[in-house]
Amino acid sequence: MSEEKRACQNCKVSFGIDAQDFQFYEKMQVPPPTFCPACRFQRRAMFRNERTLYKRNCDLCGKGIVTVFAPEKPLKVYCSPCWWSDKWDDGGFYLDYDPKKNIFEQMRELQKMTPNMALITDYSTLVNSDYVNHAGSLKNCYLIFNADFDENCHYSTFVVRVKDSMDCQMVVNSELLYQSINVIGYNCAFCHTADHCQGVLFSRYVIGCNNCFGCVNLRNKNYHIFNQPYSKEEYQRKLKEFRLDTWSGLERARKMADEFWMSHPYRFVESSLQNINSTGDYVFNAKNALDCYQVNEVEDVRYCQFITMGPAKDLYDLSEWGNGVERVVDSITVGEGVSNVKYCAGAWQNNTMNVEYGIVNMSCRNTFACINAKKKEYCILNKQYAPEEYAKLRDEIIKSMNERPYIDAKGRIWKYGDFLPYDLSPFSYNETHAAQYWPLTKEQIEERGWRWREPTPGKYTITMPADKMPDNIHDVKDSILDDILGCGACGKAFRIIRAELDLLRHWEFPIPRLCPDCRHMERMARINPPRLWDRKCAKCGIDIKTSYAPECPEVVYCGSCYSNEIA
């Protein structure tokens, strides 16, 4: 087929399926989607709780643990040492398929039986990194998410091969970064989109720069302040005048930098200039990557998000991960040498192959509708079958899914070829990754037929509110490690850890006034959303697809005009 228009089941908006899409779906032997790309992304994100952590007890050893599952959830939750151990028989949790029931209803029953991992981590590769999630190969890390191969990193998301850094987002192959977004560099802070820079502060769209402050759209410059050159001695003297060791000085510098950035043109998207036939935002080292968001080292992919590292190829609608992943359709949290995965929420580790409608399947092959399974083969609802029995029963289930589909409370129809129904997510909407990109009120969430969880109020007594924190880092004593600080935005209690204090003293930056969650949301507000708008280049007037909405105040240039501006 050449092209087809459909109305999304969820939002009713019309979306297209073109010839390239049909070719991929035919190759994967799946039907085309019934939800638009944005709603497909949103429903996958509803199966991912990245940052909302709770305390409860392990249901095997009884020890107190940190987990993504709220204590009142009627689920079995095992701590990582227990879950990965041989203390329990994972073959003892299964269901016989009942042809009279819908497969998704049976998956809900199985979900209540099987033990869940407290946190989604590669547990054996973590060293002194207990408070992390969706992460692996870490050492001395704290509250970092969607992260791999990091050391001494804190309060960050999407960080890969990073050392001695904190409060960062979309950072790779870097060291000593603070409060930065989309940066590759060394000893940089308060930057947004900087590549191969060193000693750069409060700068945006800079490449190959050293010792620059408050700059924008510069290439290969040294000792510049607000794009003006200085001698080394003048630069160092002027830098001291900003008093970056104080909170008041830091806030003043941040405001000045924001205003200066806004006086210069922005590129229509923040993607790599070296991409080949690729579209979307925050797309890097890509070839034939269309309509993607925050992806790196990908090829022949479409509608994908948060692919942190390659290789990753032949993918449609994959949200999060990579590292040797190929042939995946409409799934989330899939990676590490897997192939041919369909409609899954969690599938990883080498040799994972031919997995469909799974929730956390590791080192599995030829499984369908399995939950919390490891090293299984030819299983349906976690029950083992002979290869011939498995193939026959799989075909029977798919036929039943199409003839008697699952229908949710809002009348949305779920046949074979649709991702897992919302009802199977173990999380409430406001606990999930979806809430960060589609923030909704409690009333809006419930009106859509989804679940809301009332946040649990903190029980800590704040000993140092934001307005009582020392202005200057040099006035901060070690005793602050014992204080319970109060966030200046939401009022929530938070702590300063030793590694954080050591890094702040190294940089001579003041202690933060906001809790880690508010700092994260502040960074999120600086990152363009996963959507492109029609707009015209502010210089040449040609039509462009940009991640800056028409009402945004930024002056936006097309790629050619922007390149000419900074050449």
N, C-alpha and C positions, 0 to 999 in steps of 0.2 A: 504494500500500500504506500501511497505517496504522503498523504497527510490527512489527519482526522481531527475534528474539533469535538470536545466533550465538555459537559458541565460537571464540575467537581461535586461529589456527593456531599461534602461538608459545607463549603462556602458558597456553592452554586455558581462560582465564577467560571467562565469558559477558559479552557486551556487546550493547547495543541499537542498532538503526537505526530512527529514527522517521520520521514522515511528512515532516517538514521535510528530513531527510537524503535521503530518496528523491527529493524534488522537485529538490534540488540535483544529485544524480547524474544524474537524467534530463535536466536542463538542460545538463549538461556531456557528456552522451552517454557515460557510463562506468558500469560495474557497481558495486554497493556493495562495501565493503571486506571482506576476510577476516581482517584483524588488528584487534585492539581499538585504541582511540585511543592508549593509552600505548605499545603496541608499535609503532604506526605512527610516533609521535614518536621513539622510540628508534632505529628503523632508519634514519630520515632523518638523525638526528644522527650516525650512524655514517659518513656521507658528508661530514662537515664537520670538518676539522682547523682549529681556530681559533687555538690558542695554542702548539702544539708545533712549534718551528722548528729547522731544521737548516742546516748549511753543506754545499754541494756546488758543482760547477762547472756553468755554463750549457753545455748540449749543442750550442749553436750558436757562441757567441763564445769559450767556454772560460774566461770570467772567474768568479772565486769569487762565489757568491751566497748569499743567505738564502732558504730555501724551506720549504714545508710537507711536502715529500717527502724522506724519509730517503735518504741517499746510496746505500744498497744496493738501493733500489726499482728494478726493471727498467723504468723509464719515461723517456721523453724529457722534460727539463725545460728551459725557456728562461727567461732573465731577462726582466723586463718590457720593457726597450727592444727586445730581440730579438723577443719574442713579438708585440708590437704593430707591428713594422716590416714592410717588404716584402722582407726578406732571404730569406724562405722562402715557398714556394708552399703555402698551406694546402689547395689543391685537389689536391695530390699525395698526400694521405693518405686513402685510402678503401678500402672493400671492396665487391665485388659480392655481393649477397645470395644465400646458398646455402639453398635450400628444404629441404635435408636436415639442416641444423643449426638448433638453437634460436637465436633472435635474440640472447639474452643471451650465449650462447657466442661469437657473432660479435662482439658488443660488446667482450668481453674481448680478442679479437684486435686489434680496432681501437684499444683503449685503449693497447696497447703500442706502437702505431705513431705516434700523434698527439702532437705536442709539448704539454706542459702548462705553464700559467702558474705561475711560481715562487711567486707570492703572488696571492691573489684581491683585486686592487685596481683602482681606476680610475686607472691609472698617470699619465695626463696631468694629473690634478688634484692630484697630490701635490707639495708643496714641502718639501724637507729632511725627508722623512718616509719613510725607507727601511725601517724596522723596524716595519711595521704590516701588518695582514691583515684581509680583509673590510672594506675601508675606502675612502673617497674624499673628495676636497675637503678635504685637510688641509694645515696649515702648521706646521712645527717640532714634530712629534709623534713619540713614541717608545713602542713597545710598547703600542699601543692597538688594540682589536679591535672589530669590529661598530660602526664609528664613521664619522660624516660631518660635514663642515662644522665642524671643530674647529681650534683654534690653540693651540700650546704646551701640549699635554696629554700625559700620560704614564701608563703602567701602569693603563689603565682599559678597561672594557668597556661597550658600549651607551651611548655618549656622542654626543650630537647637538647641534650648535651650542653648544659649550662652549669656554671659553678659560681659560688659565692655571690648570689643575687637574690633579690626579693622584690615583691610587689610588681611583677612583670606579666606581660601577656604577649603571646606569639613571639617568643624569643628562642633562637637556636644558636648553637655553636658560639657561645658568649661567656664572658666572665666579668664579675663586678658590675652588674647592672642594677639600677634601682628605679622604681616608678617609671618603667618604660614599656612601650608598645611597638611591636613589629620592628625589632632591632637586632642586628648582628654587630657586636662590637666588644670593646673592652673599656671598663671604667667610665660608663656613661650613665646619666641620670636624667629623668624627666624629659625623655625624648619620645618622639612618635615618628616611626618610619626613618630609620637611619641604618646605613649599610656600611660595614667595614670602617667604623669610626672608633676613635680613641679619645678619651678625655672630653667628651662632648656633653653639654648640659642644655636643657630647655630648648632643644632644636628639633626641626621637622624637615623631612625630605632632604636629608643630607647624605652624601656618599663620599667615602674616602677622606673624611675631614678629621682633623686632630685639634684639640684644644679650642673649641668654639662654644660660644654661649648665645642663646637666644636667636639662633640663625634659622634660615629657611631657604630651601631651593639652592643649596650650595654644593659644589663638587670640588673635592681635593683642595680644600682651603685649610690654613693653619692660623691660629690666633686671631679669630674674628669675633666681634661682639655685635649682635644685631646687624650682621652682614658687613660690618665695617672692619677693615684690617687694623691691627695693632702690632707693635713690637712685642716680643715675649715678655719683657719687663713691664710694659704698659698693660698688657693683658692680665698679668698676675696681680698687678696693683688694682686694676678696675674690678677684678673678680672679688677681691676682698671687700670692696665697697658695697657689694650686694648683701653681705652678712648672711650667707647661706647657712651658717651654723645656728641661726635663729628661726623660729617658726614665722615670725612676722616678716623677716627678710625673704624667706622662702616663698611665702604667699605673695609678696609683692613681685618677686621675680616671675612667678608663675603667671600672674596677671599681665605683666608686661610682655612676656613671651606669647601668650595667647593673642593679645591685641596685635602684636607684630606679625605673627603668622597670618592672621586674617587679612592683613593688608597686602598679601601676595597671593598669586593664583595657586589653586590646588589642581592636581591631576585628577582626571575624571574617575579613576579607580586607583587603589593603592596596590596594584599588582606589578609583577616584574616586567620590565621592558623586554626581557629575553624570552618570554613565553611564545609558543608557536600555536597559532590557531586556537586561542583560549579566551574565554570570557568569564566575567565574575569579578569578585573583589578579594583582595589578599590571596591571590593565586600566584604561586612561585614555582619555578623550574618545571613548567607544565607544557605538555604537548597534547593538542586535541582535548582540552579540558573545557567544557562548556557549562555555563551557569553554575559555577562552583563558588565556594566561600571558605576561606582559611584552609587552603590545601597546599601541599608541598610535595614535589617529586612524583607527579602523577602523569598518566598517559591514557588516552582514550577513555575518558570518564565524563559523566554528566550528572548534574544535580547532587554533587557531593559536598560535604562540609567536614572540617576538622580532621583532615588527613595529615597527621603530624610528620610522617616520614615515609619515604618510599623504600623499595619500589611498590607502586600501586597502579594497577591497570585493569582495563575492561570492567568498569564499575558504573552502576547507575543507582543513585539514591543511597549512597553509603554515608553515614554520619559517624565519624570518629574512628581513627587509628590508621592502619596501613601496615608498613613493614613486611613486604612480601605478600600482599593480598591481591587476588585477581578473581575475576568472574563473580561479582556479587551484585545482587539486586535488592533494593529496599530493605536495608538492614542497618543496625547501629552497633558500635563497639565490636568490630571485626578486624582481625589482623594476625600477624606473625605466621606467615607461610600458609594461609588458608586459601581454598579454592572452591568455587561453585557453591556459594551460600545464598539462600533465598529466605527473605522475610524473617530474619533472626534478630533477637536482642541479646547479643553476646555470643560470639563464636571465635575461639582463638586457640593458639598453640599449633605447632607443626603437625602435619598430617590430617588436620581437620578438612573434611571434604564432603560434598554432597549432603549438606545439612539444611533442613527446611523447617521453618516455624519453630525454631529452638529458642529457649531462654537459658543462656549460660551453658553452652556446650563446648567442652575442651577436649582436644585430641580425639574427636569423634568423626566417624565416617558413616555415611548412609543412615542418618537418623531423621525422624519426622515427629514433630510435636513433643520433643523431649525437653526436660527442665532440670537444670543443675546436674548435668551428666558429664562424666569424664571417662575418656578411653572406652567409649561404647561404639558398637557397630551393629548395623541392621536392627535398630531399636525404634519402636513407636510407643509413645507415652512411657518411655524408659524401659519397656519390656523387650527382651531379646527375641528375635525371630531368625529362622533360616533365610538365606538370601532370596530364595524363590517366594517364600511366604511374605517376606517384607515387601517385595515388589508388587505382589498381588494385592496386599492390604493397603499399601500406599495408593494404588490406583483406585481402589474402592473408596477410600477416604476422600480423595480429590473429587471423585464423581459425586459423593454425598455433599461435599462443601458447595458444589455448584448447583445441585438440585434442591438442597435444603439449607441455604446459607444462614449464617448467624446474623441476627438483626438486633442492633443495640436499642437503648431506650429512646433514641432520637430518630429511629428508622433508618439508620445507615446500614447498608448491606455489606457483608463481608464474605466474599467468595474466595476460591483459590486465586491468588494473584494480588490480594490485598494484604497489607502488613497486619500484624497482630491487632486485634480489637483493643481499644482504649481500656476496656474492662479488665484486661489481663495485666495491666501495669500494676506492680506492687506499690506504686507511689501515688500520692495525691498530686494534682497539677502543680500547686505552688511549691512543692518540694523539688520539682524537676528542672531540667535544663530548658524546657519549653518556656517556663515562666520568665527566663532571662531575655528571651527574644520576642515573646508574645505576652507581655505582662497583662494580666486580667484581674478584675476584682472578684471577690467571692461570689457575688451575684452572677457575674458573667460566666464564671467557670461552671457553676451549678446549672445555669440556663442551658449550657451546651451539653449537659449530661455527664460532666466530669466531676471529680471529687476535689474537695478543699479540706486541708488540715489546718486547724487553728494552731498557730505557732505557740510553742510552750514558753511561757515567760521565764526569764532567768531568776535565779534565787541567790544571786551574789550581792554582797554589800560593796558598793563602789567606795574605794578609799581615796581615789584621786580623779575628780571630774576633769573634763577637758580644759576648763578655764583655770585650773590650778596646776597644770603641767608646766614644768620649766620651759621658758622660751628658748633658752640656749642649751645646746647639747653638752656644753662644758659644765653646766650646772647640774647635770643629771648624775645622781649617785647610784651605786649598785643596788641600793635598797629599793629602787623602783621595780626590780624584778619580783619583789614581794607584794607590790601594790596591785590592786584591782582597778584598772582605769575605766573611765566612762567615756563612751564615744560621743564626740561633739555633734554628731548628726542624728543618730537613732537612740542614743542614750544607753545602748547595750554595753555590758561589761566585757572587757578584754584584757589580756596580759601582754607584757613584753617578755620575750624569751632571751636567754643569754646570747645566742648566736645573732639575734637581731640587734641587740644593743652593741655588740662588738662591731658589726658592719656599719651601724650608724656612726659610731665613734671613728671608725676608719675614714668614712666619707666626711665626717664633721657635719652631718645633717641632724636636725632636731628630731625628737621622737614624734611619731604621728599622732594626730588628734582624733583620727577616725579608726574604728574597728576594722579588722580585715575584710569583713563583708562589705562595708560601706566603701572601703578603698577599691575593692573589686568592682562594685557597681559604678564608682566614679570613673574607672578605666573603661568599663563597658559603654558609658555614655560618650566616650571619646572615639569609640570604634563604630564605623558605619554598619548599619544593619544588613542582613543577608537579602538585599533586594536592590534592583536596578530601576531607575526612573528615566523617562524620556526628558531630555533637556537639550539646550543648544550650547555649544562652546561659546564662552563669553568673549572670545576674541574673533574667531572666523565665522561663527554662526552656524556651523554644520550641526546636524543632529547627532547626539551622543546618547549612549546608555550609561548612566552614572549612578554610583551609590550615594550621591548627594541629592536629597529630595529637592524638588523645585523651590520649596519655601525656605530652604537652608540659605544662610547669608554668604556662604563661601563663594568666591569667584572661581568658577570651574572651567578648565581648559581641556580640549581634546588632547590626545597623545602627541600629535605633531606640534601643536601650538605650545604645549607645555615644554616639550624638548627644546624648541627654539628659544623659549624664555630663559632656560637655565644653561644653555650651551656656552 
